[in-house]
């Protein structure tokens, strides 16, 4: 791989990192709701979802559905 560092071209060998993924776990609707309630309760205990709060950032696609559903429950 060739890259420019400080205006000079530098060639290095690319080192790849490999990660082994765990098998996918399916959740039933009941399990999903239990997880949503658990995450929502945790967020609430941390003070998230107070009056006037309108933004909450999620930095991980794997937990997006659970987190977004938990945040929805905070509003209701």
NORQUIBEL-V493244 format. One record per residue. PSI is psi in whole degrees, 0 to 359 (999 if undefined). Layout:
PSI / PSI
This chain:
137 / 132 / 161 / 123 / 121 / 32 / 357 / 144 / 136 / 132 / 128 / 159 / 131 / 131 / 121 / 142 / 133 / 141 / 137 / 126 / 146 / 159 / 150 / 134 / 125 / 142 / 143 / 170 / 322 / 319 / 320 / 314 / 319 / 318 / 320 / 315 / 320 / 312 / 317 / 318 / 320 / 317 / 317 / 319 / 337 / 358 / 7 / 143 / 20 / 171 / 132 / 353 / 132 / 348 / 144 / 122 / 139 / 122 / 45 / 118 / 334 / 332 / 13 / 313 / 314 / 313 / 314 / 324 / 321 / 320 / 320 / 319 / 333 / 328 / 340 / 999
